[in-house]
C-alpha cells in the first residue's frame, strides 16, 4: 500500500471520528459544561491521534530515505567493483599486448640476423 493511500485512509478515519464525536456531543442531553468538557476531551484525543499519525508518517519517510541511501550505496559499490574489474581487464590487455610485442620483436630480431 503506498503512503499517500495510507494517509488518506487515516485522514478519513480521523475526520469520521471528529464528525461522529461532534454529532454525538451536540445531540446528547447533558449540560453545556459537560458538553464543553467532552468536546475538549475529544479535541485532545484527536490532537494525540494526529500527533501519533504524524510521527508514523515521519518514521515511514525516514525509513524510505534510509532505503534510498542503502540502494545508492549499493549502486556506488557495484560501480566501484565494475570500475575495478574494467581497470584490471585493461591492465591485463596492456600486459598481454606488451608481451606479444616483445615476442614479435624477438622473432623479427632472429629473422634479421
NUNUKOL-18088 format. One record per atom (N, C-alpha, C, CB): residue number from 1; residue in three letters; x, y, z. Coordinates in Angstrom, 1 decimal, m for minus. Glycine has a CB too. Layout:
# NUNUKOL-18088
<NUM; 'ala'; <X; Y; Z>>
...
***
This chain:
# NUNUKOL-18088
<1; 'unk'; <0.8; m1.2; 0.0>>
<1; 'unk'; <0.0; 0.0; 0.0>>
<1; 'unk'; <0.9; 1.2; 0.0>>
<1; 'unk'; <m1.0; 0.0; 1.2>>
<2; 'unk'; <0.6; 2.2; m0.9>>
<2; 'unk'; <1.5; 3.3; m0.9>>
<2; 'unk'; <1.1; 4.3; 0.2>>
<2; 'unk'; <1.5; 4.0; m2.3>>
<3; 'unk'; <2.1; 5.2; 0.5>>
<3; 'unk'; <2.0; 6.1; 1.7>>
<3; 'unk'; <0.8; 7.1; 1.5>>
<3; 'unk'; <3.3; 6.8; 1.9>>
<4; 'unk'; <0.6; 7.6; 0.3>>
<4; 'unk'; <m0.5; 8.5; 0.1>>
<4; 'unk'; <m1.8; 7.9; 0.4>>
<4; 'unk'; <m0.4; 9.1; m1.2>>
<5; 'unk'; <m2.0; 6.6; 0.0>>
<5; 'unk'; <m3.3; 5.9; 0.3>>
<5; 'unk'; <m3.4; 5.7; 1.8>>
<5; 'unk'; <m3.3; 4.6; m0.5>>
<6; 'unk'; <m2.4; 5.4; 2.5>>
<6; 'unk'; <m2.5; 5.2; 3.9>>
<6; 'unk'; <m2.8; 6.5; 4.6>>
<6; 'unk'; <m1.1; 4.7; 4.5>>
<7; 'unk'; <m2.3; 7.6; 4.1>>
<7; 'unk'; <m2.6; 8.9; 4.7>>
<7; 'unk'; <m4.0; 9.3; 4.5>>
<7; 'unk'; <m1.7; 10.0; 4.0>>
<8; 'unk'; <m4.5; 9.0; 3.3>>
<8; 'unk'; <m5.9; 9.3; 3.0>>
<8; 'unk'; <m6.9; 8.5; 3.9>>
<8; 'unk'; <m6.3; 9.1; 1.5>>
<9; 'unk'; <m6.5; 7.2; 4.1>>
<9; 'unk'; <m7.4; 6.4; 4.9>>
<9; 'unk'; <m7.3; 6.9; 6.4>>
<9; 'unk'; <m6.9; 4.9; 4.9>>
<10; 'unk'; <m6.2; 7.2; 6.9>>
<10; 'unk'; <m6.0; 7.7; 8.2>>
<10; 'unk'; <m6.8; 9.0; 8.4>>
<10; 'unk'; <m4.5; 7.9; 8.6>>
<11; 'unk'; <m6.7; 9.9; 7.4>>
<11; 'unk'; <m7.3; 11.2; 7.5>>
<11; 'unk'; <m8.9; 11.0; 7.5>>
<11; 'unk'; <m6.9; 12.1; 6.3>>
<12; 'unk'; <m9.4; 10.1; 6.6>>
<12; 'unk'; <m10.8; 9.8; 6.6>>
<12; 'unk'; <m11.3; 9.2; 7.9>>
<12; 'unk'; <m11.1; 8.8; 5.4>>
<13; 'unk'; <m10.4; 8.4; 8.5>>
<13; 'unk'; <m10.8; 7.8; 9.8>>
<13; 'unk'; <m10.9; 8.9; 10.9>>
<13; 'unk'; <m9.8; 6.7; 10.2>>
<14; 'unk'; <m9.9; 9.8; 10.9>>
<14; 'unk'; <m9.8; 10.8; 11.9>>
<14; 'unk'; <m11.0; 11.8; 11.7>>
<14; 'unk'; <m8.5; 11.6; 11.8>>
<15; 'unk'; <m11.3; 12.2; 10.5>>
<15; 'unk'; <m12.4; 13.1; 10.2>>
<15; 'unk'; <m13.7; 12.5; 10.6>>
<15; 'unk'; <m12.4; 13.5; 8.7>>
<16; 'unk'; <m13.8; 11.2; 10.3>>
<16; 'unk'; <m15.1; 10.5; 10.7>>
<16; 'unk'; <m15.2; 10.5; 12.2>>
<16; 'unk'; <m15.1; 9.1; 10.1>>
<17; 'unk'; <m14.1; 10.2; 12.9>>
<17; 'unk'; <m14.2; 10.2; 14.3>>
<17; 'unk'; <m14.6; 11.6; 14.9>>
<17; 'unk'; <m12.9; 9.8; 14.9>>
<18; 'unk'; <m14.0; 12.6; 14.3>>
<18; 'unk'; <m14.3; 14.0; 14.8>>
<18; 'unk'; <m15.8; 14.3; 14.5>>
<18; 'unk'; <m13.4; 15.0; 14.1>>
<19; 'unk'; <m16.2; 14.1; 13.3>>
<19; 'unk'; <m17.6; 14.4; 13.0>>
<19; 'unk'; <m18.6; 13.6; 13.9>>
<19; 'unk'; <m17.9; 14.1; 11.5>>
<20; 'unk'; <m18.3; 12.3; 14.0>>
<20; 'unk'; <m19.1; 11.4; 14.9>>
<20; 'unk'; <m19.2; 11.9; 16.3>>
<20; 'unk'; <m18.7; 10.0; 14.8>>
<21; 'unk'; <m18.0; 12.2; 16.9>>
<21; 'unk'; <m18.0; 12.7; 18.2>>
<21; 'unk'; <m18.7; 14.0; 18.4>>
<21; 'unk'; <m16.5; 12.9; 18.7>>
<22; 'unk'; <m18.5; 14.9; 17.4>>
<22; 'unk'; <m19.2; 16.2; 17.4>>
<22; 'unk'; <m20.7; 16.0; 17.4>>
<22; 'unk'; <m18.8; 17.1; 16.3>>
<23; 'unk'; <m21.2; 15.2; 16.5>>
<23; 'unk'; <m22.7; 15.0; 16.4>>
<23; 'unk'; <m23.2; 14.3; 17.7>>
<23; 'unk'; <m23.0; 14.0; 15.2>>
<24; 'unk'; <m22.5; 13.4; 18.2>>
<24; 'unk'; <m22.9; 12.7; 19.4>>
<24; 'unk'; <m23.0; 13.7; 20.6>>
<24; 'unk'; <m22.0; 11.6; 19.8>>
<25; 'unk'; <m22.0; 14.6; 20.7>>
<25; 'unk'; <m22.0; 15.6; 21.8>>
<25; 'unk'; <m23.1; 16.6; 21.6>>
<25; 'unk'; <m20.6; 16.3; 21.8>>
<26; 'unk'; <m23.3; 17.0; 20.4>>
<26; 'unk'; <m24.3; 18.0; 20.2>>
<26; 'unk'; <m25.8; 17.5; 20.5>>
<26; 'unk'; <m24.3; 18.6; 18.8>>
<27; 'unk'; <m26.0; 16.3; 20.2>>
<27; 'unk'; <m27.4; 15.7; 20.4>>
<27; 'unk'; <m27.6; 15.0; 21.7>>
<27; 'unk'; <m27.7; 14.8; 19.3>>
<28; 'unk'; <m26.5; 14.9; 22.5>>
<28; 'unk'; <m26.6; 14.2; 23.8>>
<28; 'unk'; <m27.3; 15.2; 24.8>>
<28; 'unk'; <m25.3; 13.8; 24.3>>
<29; 'unk'; <m28.3; 14.7; 25.6>>
<29; 'unk'; <m28.9; 15.5; 26.6>>
<29; 'unk'; <m28.1; 15.6; 27.8>>
<29; 'unk'; <m30.3; 14.9; 26.9>>
<30; 'unk'; <m27.2; 16.7; 27.8>>
<30; 'unk'; <m26.4; 16.9; 29.0>>
<30; 'unk'; <m26.2; 18.4; 29.1>>
<30; 'unk'; <m25.0; 16.2; 28.9>>
<31; 'unk'; <m25.5; 18.8; 30.2>>
<31; 'unk'; <m25.3; 20.2; 30.5>>
<31; 'unk'; <m24.3; 20.8; 29.5>>
<31; 'unk'; <m24.9; 20.5; 31.9>>
<32; 'unk'; <m24.3; 22.1; 29.4>>
<32; 'unk'; <m23.3; 22.8; 28.5>>
<32; 'unk'; <m21.9; 22.6; 29.0>>
<32; 'unk'; <m23.6; 24.2; 28.4>>
<33; 'unk'; <m21.7; 22.6; 30.3>>
<33; 'unk'; <m20.4; 22.5; 30.8>>
<33; 'unk'; <m19.8; 21.1; 30.5>>
<33; 'unk'; <m20.4; 22.7; 32.4>>
<34; 'unk'; <m20.6; 20.1; 30.7>>
<34; 'unk'; <m20.2; 18.7; 30.4>>
<34; 'unk'; <m19.9; 18.6; 28.9>>
<34; 'unk'; <m21.2; 17.7; 30.9>>
<35; 'unk'; <m20.7; 19.2; 28.1>>
<35; 'unk'; <m20.5; 19.1; 26.7>>
<35; 'unk'; <m19.2; 19.7; 26.3>>
<35; 'unk'; <m21.7; 19.8; 25.9>>
<36; 'unk'; <m18.9; 20.9; 26.9>>
<36; 'unk'; <m17.6; 21.6; 26.6>>
<36; 'unk'; <m16.5; 20.7; 27.0>>
<36; 'unk'; <m17.6; 22.9; 27.3>>
<37; 'unk'; <m16.6; 20.1; 28.2>>
<37; 'unk'; <m15.5; 19.2; 28.7>>
<37; 'unk'; <m15.3; 18.0; 27.7>>
<37; 'unk'; <m15.8; 18.6; 30.1>>
<38; 'unk'; <m16.5; 17.4; 27.3>>
<38; 'unk'; <m16.4; 16.3; 26.3>>
<38; 'unk'; <m15.8; 16.7; 25.0>>
<38; 'unk'; <m17.8; 15.7; 26.1>>
<39; 'unk'; <m16.1; 17.9; 24.6>>
<39; 'unk'; <m15.6; 18.4; 23.3>>
<39; 'unk'; <m14.1; 18.6; 23.5>>
<39; 'unk'; <m16.2; 19.8; 22.9>>
<40; 'unk'; <m13.6; 19.2; 24.6>>
<40; 'unk'; <m12.2; 19.4; 24.9>>
<40; 'unk'; <m11.5; 18.1; 24.9>>
<40; 'unk'; <m12.0; 20.2; 26.2>>
<41; 'unk'; <m12.1; 17.1; 25.6>>
<41; 'unk'; <m11.5; 15.8; 25.7>>
<41; 'unk'; <m11.4; 15.1; 24.3>>
<41; 'unk'; <m12.4; 14.9; 26.6>>
<42; 'unk'; <m12.4; 15.3; 23.5>>
<42; 'unk'; <m12.4; 14.7; 22.1>>
<42; 'unk'; <m11.3; 15.4; 21.3>>
<42; 'unk'; <m13.7; 14.9; 21.4>>
<43; 'unk'; <m11.2; 16.7; 21.5>>
<43; 'unk'; <m10.2; 17.5; 20.8>>
<43; 'unk'; <m8.7; 17.0; 21.2>>
<43; 'unk'; <m10.3; 19.0; 21.0>>
<44; 'unk'; <m8.6; 16.8; 22.5>>
<44; 'unk'; <m7.2; 16.3; 22.9>>
<44; 'unk'; <m6.9; 14.9; 22.3>>
<44; 'unk'; <m7.2; 16.2; 24.5>>
<45; 'unk'; <m8.0; 14.0; 22.2>>
<45; 'unk'; <m7.8; 12.7; 21.6>>
<45; 'unk'; <m7.4; 12.8; 20.2>>
<45; 'unk'; <m9.0; 11.8; 21.8>>
<46; 'unk'; <m8.1; 13.7; 19.5>>
<46; 'unk'; <m7.8; 13.9; 18.0>>
<46; 'unk'; <m6.4; 14.5; 17.9>>
<46; 'unk'; <m8.9; 14.9; 17.4>>
<47; 'unk'; <m6.1; 15.4; 18.7>>
<47; 'unk'; <m4.7; 16.0; 18.6>>
<47; 'unk'; <m3.7; 14.9; 18.9>>
<47; 'unk'; <m4.5; 17.1; 19.7>>
<48; 'unk'; <m3.9; 14.1; 19.8>>
<48; 'unk'; <m3.0; 13.0; 20.1>>
<48; 'unk'; <m2.9; 12.0; 18.9>>
<48; 'unk'; <m3.4; 12.2; 21.4>>
<49; 'unk'; <m4.1; 11.7; 18.4>>
<49; 'unk'; <m4.1; 10.8; 17.2>>
<49; 'unk'; <m3.4; 11.4; 16.0>>
<49; 'unk'; <m5.5; 10.4; 16.8>>
<50; 'unk'; <m3.6; 12.7; 15.8>>
<50; 'unk'; <m2.9; 13.3; 14.7>>
<50; 'unk'; <m1.4; 13.4; 14.9>>
<50; 'unk'; <m3.4; 14.8; 14.5>>
<51; 'unk'; <m1.0; 13.6; 16.2>>
<51; 'unk'; <0.4; 13.7; 16.5>>
<51; 'unk'; <1.1; 12.3; 16.3>>
<51; 'unk'; <0.7; 14.1; 18.0>>
<52; 'unk'; <0.3; 11.2; 16.7>>
<52; 'unk'; <0.8; 9.9; 16.5>>
<52; 'unk'; <1.0; 9.5; 15.1>>
<52; 'unk'; <m0.1; 8.9; 17.3>>
<53; 'unk'; <m0.1; 9.9; 14.3>>
<53; 'unk'; <0.0; 9.6; 12.8>>
<53; 'unk'; <1.1; 10.4; 12.2>>
<53; 'unk'; <m1.4; 10.0; 12.2>>
<54; 'unk'; <1.3; 11.6; 12.6>>
<54; 'unk'; <2.4; 12.4; 12.0>>
<54; 'unk'; <3.8; 11.8; 12.3>>
<54; 'unk'; <2.4; 13.9; 12.6>>
<55; 'unk'; <3.9; 11.2; 13.5>>
<55; 'unk'; <5.1; 10.5; 13.9>>
<55; 'unk'; <5.3; 9.3; 13.0>>
<55; 'unk'; <5.2; 10.2; 15.4>>
<56; 'unk'; <4.2; 8.6; 12.8>>
<56; 'unk'; <4.3; 7.4; 12.0>>
<56; 'unk'; <4.7; 7.7; 10.5>>
<56; 'unk'; <2.9; 6.6; 11.9>>
<57; 'unk'; <4.1; 8.8; 10.0>>
<57; 'unk'; <4.5; 9.3; 8.7>>
<57; 'unk'; <5.9; 9.7; 8.6>>
<57; 'unk'; <3.6; 10.4; 8.2>>
<58; 'unk'; <6.4; 10.4; 9.7>>
<58; 'unk'; <7.8; 10.8; 9.7>>
<58; 'unk'; <8.7; 9.6; 9.8>>
<58; 'unk'; <8.1; 11.7; 11.0>>
<59; 'unk'; <8.3; 8.5; 10.5>>
<59; 'unk'; <9.1; 7.3; 10.6>>
<59; 'unk'; <9.1; 6.6; 9.2>>
<59; 'unk'; <8.5; 6.3; 11.7>>
<60; 'unk'; <8.0; 6.6; 8.5>>
<60; 'unk'; <7.9; 6.0; 7.2>>
<60; 'unk'; <8.8; 6.7; 6.2>>
<60; 'unk'; <6.5; 6.0; 6.7>>
<61; 'unk'; <8.8; 8.0; 6.3>>
<61; 'unk'; <9.7; 8.8; 5.4>>
<61; 'unk'; <11.1; 8.6; 5.7>>
<61; 'unk'; <9.4; 10.3; 5.6>>
<62; 'unk'; <11.5; 8.5; 7.0>>
<62; 'unk'; <12.8; 8.2; 7.4>>
<62; 'unk'; <13.3; 6.8; 6.9>>
<62; 'unk'; <13.0; 8.3; 9.0>>
<63; 'unk'; <12.4; 5.8; 7.1>>
<63; 'unk'; <12.7; 4.5; 6.5>>
<63; 'unk'; <12.9; 4.5; 5.0>>
<63; 'unk'; <11.6; 3.5; 6.9>>
<64; 'unk'; <12.1; 5.3; 4.3>>
<64; 'unk'; <12.2; 5.4; 2.9>>
<64; 'unk'; <13.6; 6.0; 2.5>>
<64; 'unk'; <11.1; 6.2; 2.3>>
<65; 'unk'; <13.9; 7.1; 3.2>>
<65; 'unk'; <15.2; 7.8; 3.0>>
<65; 'unk'; <16.4; 6.8; 3.2>>
<65; 'unk'; <15.3; 9.1; 3.8>>
<66; 'unk'; <16.2; 6.0; 4.3>>
<66; 'unk'; <17.3; 5.1; 4.6>>
<66; 'unk'; <17.4; 4.0; 3.5>>
<66; 'unk'; <17.0; 4.4; 6.0>>
<67; 'unk'; <16.3; 3.5; 3.0>>
<67; 'unk'; <16.3; 2.5; 1.9>>
<67; 'unk'; <16.9; 3.1; 0.7>>
<67; 'unk'; <14.9; 2.0; 1.6>>
<68; 'unk'; <16.6; 4.4; 0.4>>
<68; 'unk'; <17.2; 5.0; m0.8>>
<68; 'unk'; <18.7; 5.2; m0.6>>
<68; 'unk'; <16.5; 6.4; m1.1>>
<69; 'unk'; <19.1; 5.6; 0.6>>
<69; 'unk'; <20.5; 5.7; 0.8>>
<69; 'unk'; <21.2; 4.4; 0.7>>
<69; 'unk'; <20.7; 6.2; 2.2>>
<70; 'unk'; <20.6; 3.3; 1.2>>
<70; 'unk'; <21.2; 2.0; 1.1>>
<70; 'unk'; <21.4; 1.6; m0.4>>
<70; 'unk'; <20.4; 0.9; 1.8>>
<71; 'unk'; <20.3; 1.8; m1.2>>
<71; 'unk'; <20.4; 1.5; m2.6>>
<71; 'unk'; <21.5; 2.3; m3.3>>
<71; 'unk'; <19.0; 1.7; m3.3>>
<72; 'unk'; <21.6; 3.6; m3.0>>
<72; 'unk'; <22.6; 4.4; m3.6>>
<72; 'unk'; <24.0; 3.9; m3.2>>
<72; 'unk'; <22.5; 5.9; m3.2>>
<73; 'unk'; <24.2; 3.5; m2.0>>
<73; 'unk'; <25.4; 2.9; m1.5>>
<73; 'unk'; <25.8; 1.6; m2.3>>
<73; 'unk'; <25.4; 2.7; 0.0>>
<74; 'unk'; <24.7; 0.8; m2.4>>
<74; 'unk'; <24.9; m0.5; m3.1>>
<74; 'unk'; <25.3; m0.2; m4.6>>
<74; 'unk'; <23.7; m1.4; m3.1>>
<75; 'unk'; <24.6; 0.7; m5.2>>
<75; 'unk'; <24.9; 1.0; m6.6>>
<75; 'unk'; <26.3; 1.6; m6.7>>
<75; 'unk'; <23.9; 2.0; m7.2>>
<76; 'unk'; <26.7; 2.5; m5.8>>
<76; 'unk'; <28.1; 3.0; m5.8>>
<76; 'unk'; <29.1; 2.0; m5.7>>
<76; 'unk'; <28.2; 4.1; m4.7>>
<77; 'unk'; <28.9; 1.0; m4.7>>
<77; 'unk'; <29.9; 0.0; m4.5>>
<77; 'unk'; <29.9; m1.0; m5.7>>
<77; 'unk'; <29.6; m0.8; m3.3>>
<78; 'unk'; <28.8; m1.2; m6.3>>
<78; 'unk'; <28.8; m2.1; m7.5>>
<78; 'unk'; <29.5; m1.3; m8.7>>
<78; 'unk'; <27.4; m2.4; m8.0>>
<79; 'unk'; <29.3; 0.0; m8.7>>
<79; 'unk'; <30.0; 0.7; m9.7>>
<79; 'unk'; <31.5; 0.7; m9.5>>
<79; 'unk'; <29.6; 2.2; m9.7>>
<80; 'unk'; <32.0; 0.8; m8.3>>
<80; 'unk'; <33.4; 0.7; m8.0>>
<80; 'unk'; <33.9; m0.7; m8.3>>
<80; 'unk'; <33.7; 1.0; m6.5>>
<81; 'unk'; <33.1; m1.7; m8.0>>
<81; 'unk'; <33.6; m3.1; m8.3>>
<81; 'unk'; <33.7; m3.2; m9.8>>
<81; 'unk'; <32.6; m4.1; m7.8>>
<82; 'unk'; <32.7; m2.7; m10.6>>
<82; 'unk'; <32.8; m2.8; m12.0>>
<82; 'unk'; <34.0; m2.0; m12.5>>
<82; 'unk'; <31.5; m2.3; m12.7>>
<83; 'unk'; <34.2; m0.8; m12.0>>
<83; 'unk'; <35.3; 0.0; m12.4>>
<83; 'unk'; <36.6; m0.7; m12.1>>
<83; 'unk'; <35.2; 1.4; m11.6>>
<84; 'unk'; <36.7; m1.3; m11.0>>
<84; 'unk'; <38.0; m2.1; m10.6>>
<84; 'unk'; <38.2; m3.2; m11.6>>
<84; 'unk'; <37.9; m2.6; m9.2>>
<85; 'unk'; <37.1; m3.9; m11.9>>
<85; 'unk'; <37.2; m5.0; m12.9>>
<85; 'unk'; <37.6; m4.6; m14.2>>
<85; 'unk'; <35.8; m5.8; m13.0>>
<86; 'unk'; <37.0; m3.5; m14.7>>
<86; 'unk'; <37.4; m2.9; m16.0>>
<86; 'unk'; <38.9; m2.5; m16.0>>
<86; 'unk'; <36.5; m1.7; m16.4>>
<87; 'unk'; <39.3; m1.9; m14.9>>
<87; 'unk'; <40.7; m1.4; m14.8>>
<87; 'unk'; <41.6; m2.6; m14.9>>
<87; 'unk'; <40.9; m0.6; m13.5>>
<88; 'unk'; <41.3; m3.7; m14.2>>
<88; 'unk'; <42.1; m4.9; m14.2>>
<88; 'unk'; <42.2; m5.5; m15.6>>
<88; 'unk'; <41.6; m5.9; m13.2>>
<89; 'unk'; <41.0; m5.5; m16.3>>
<89; 'unk'; <41.0; m6.1; m17.6>>
<89; 'unk'; <41.8; m5.2; m18.6>>
<89; 'unk'; <39.5; m6.1; m18.1>>
<90; 'unk'; <41.8; m3.9; m18.4>>
<90; 'unk'; <42.6; m3.1; m19.3>>
<90; 'unk'; <44.1; m3.3; m19.1>>
<90; 'unk'; <42.2; m1.6; m19.1>>
<91; 'unk'; <44.5; m3.4; m17.8>>
<91; 'unk'; <45.9; m3.6; m17.4>>
<91; 'unk'; <46.3; m5.0; m18.0>>
<91; 'unk'; <46.1; m3.5; m15.9>>
<92; 'unk'; <45.5; m6.0; m17.8>>
<92; 'unk'; <45.8; m7.3; m18.4>>
<92; 'unk'; <46.0; m7.3; m19.9>>
<92; 'unk'; <44.7; m8.3; m18.0>>
<93; 'unk'; <45.1; m6.5; m20.5>>
<93; 'unk'; <45.2; m6.4; m22.0>>
<93; 'unk'; <46.5; m5.7; m22.4>>
<93; 'unk'; <43.9; m5.7; m22.6>>
<94; 'unk'; <46.8; m4.7; m21.7>>
<94; 'unk'; <48.0; m3.9; m22.0>>
<94; 'unk'; <49.3; m4.9; m21.8>>
<94; 'unk'; <48.2; m2.7; m21.1>>
<95; 'unk'; <49.3; m5.6; m20.7>>
<95; 'unk'; <50.4; m6.5; m20.4>>
<95; 'unk'; <50.5; m7.6; m21.5>>
<95; 'unk'; <50.2; m7.2; m19.0>>
<96; 'unk'; <49.3; m8.1; m21.8>>
<96; 'unk'; <49.3; m9.1; m22.9>>
<96; 'unk'; <49.8; m8.5; m24.2>>
<96; 'unk'; <47.9; m9.7; m23.1>>
<97; 'unk'; <49.4; m7.3; m24.5>>
<97; 'unk'; <49.9; m6.6; m25.7>>
<97; 'unk'; <51.3; m6.4; m25.7>>
<97; 'unk'; <49.1; m5.3; m25.9>>
<98; 'unk'; <51.9; m6.0; m24.5>>
<98; 'unk'; <53.3; m5.8; m24.4>>
<98; 'unk'; <54.1; m7.1; m24.6>>
<98; 'unk'; <53.6; m5.1; m23.0>>
<99; 'unk'; <53.5; m8.2; m24.0>>
<99; 'unk'; <54.2; m9.5; m24.1>>
<99; 'unk'; <54.2; m9.9; m25.6>>
<99; 'unk'; <53.4; m10.5; m23.3>>
<100; 'unk'; <53.1; m9.7; m26.3>>
<100; 'unk'; <53.0; m10.0; m27.8>>
<100; 'unk'; <54.0; m9.2; m28.6>>
<100; 'unk'; <51.6; m9.8; m28.3>>
<101; 'unk'; <54.1; m7.9; m28.2>>
<101; 'unk'; <55.1; m7.0; m28.9>>
<101; 'unk'; <56.5; m7.5; m28.7>>
<101; 'unk'; <54.9; m5.5; m28.4>>
<102; 'unk'; <56.8; m7.8; m27.4>>
<102; 'unk'; <58.2; m8.3; m27.1>>
<102; 'unk'; <58.4; m9.6; m27.9>>
<102; 'unk'; <58.3; m8.5; m25.6>>
<103; 'unk'; <57.5; m10.5; m27.9>>
<103; 'unk'; <57.6; m11.8; m28.6>>
<103; 'unk'; <57.9; m11.6; m30.1>>
<103; 'unk'; <56.4; m12.7; m28.4>>
<104; 'unk'; <57.1; m10.7; m30.7>>
<104; 'unk'; <57.2; m10.4; m32.1>>
<104; 'unk'; <58.6; m9.7; m32.4>>
<104; 'unk'; <56.0; m9.5; m32.7>>
<105; 'unk'; <58.9; m8.8; m31.5>>
<105; 'unk'; <60.2; m8.1; m31.6>>
<105; 'unk'; <61.4; m9.1; m31.6>>
<105; 'unk'; <60.4; m7.1; m30.5>>
<106; 'unk'; <61.3; m10.0; m30.7>>
<106; 'unk'; <62.4; m11.1; m30.6>>
<106; 'unk'; <62.4; m11.9; m31.9>>
<106; 'unk'; <62.2; m12.0; m29.3>>
<107; 'unk'; <61.2; m12.3; m32.3>>
<107; 'unk'; <61.1; m13.1; m33.6>>
<107; 'unk'; <61.7; m12.3; m34.8>>
<107; 'unk'; <59.6; m13.5; m33.9>>
<108; 'unk'; <61.4; m11.0; m34.9>>
<108; 'unk'; <61.9; m10.2; m36.0>>
<108; 'unk'; <63.4; m10.1; m35.9>>
<108; 'unk'; <61.2; m8.8; m36.0>>
<109; 'unk'; <63.9; m9.9; m34.7>>
<109; 'unk'; <65.4; m9.8; m34.5>>
<109; 'unk'; <66.1; m11.1; m34.9>>
<109; 'unk'; <65.7; m9.5; m33.0>>
<110; 'unk'; <65.5; m12.2; m34.7>>
<110; 'unk'; <66.1; m13.5; m35.1>>
<110; 'unk'; <66.1; m13.6; m36.6>>
<110; 'unk'; <65.3; m14.7; m34.5>>
<111; 'unk'; <65.0; m13.1; m37.2>>
<111; 'unk'; <64.9; m13.2; m38.7>>
<111; 'unk'; <65.9; m12.3; m39.4>>
<111; 'unk'; <63.4; m12.9; m39.1>>
<112; 'unk'; <66.2; m11.2; m38.8>>
<112; 'unk'; <67.1; m10.2; m39.4>>
<112; 'unk'; <68.6; m10.5; m39.2>>
<112; 'unk'; <66.8; m8.8; m38.8>>
<113; 'unk'; <68.9; m11.5; m38.5>>
<113; 'unk'; <70.3; m11.8; m38.2>>
<113; 'unk'; <70.9; m12.6; m39.4>>
<113; 'unk'; <70.5; m12.6; m37.0>>
***
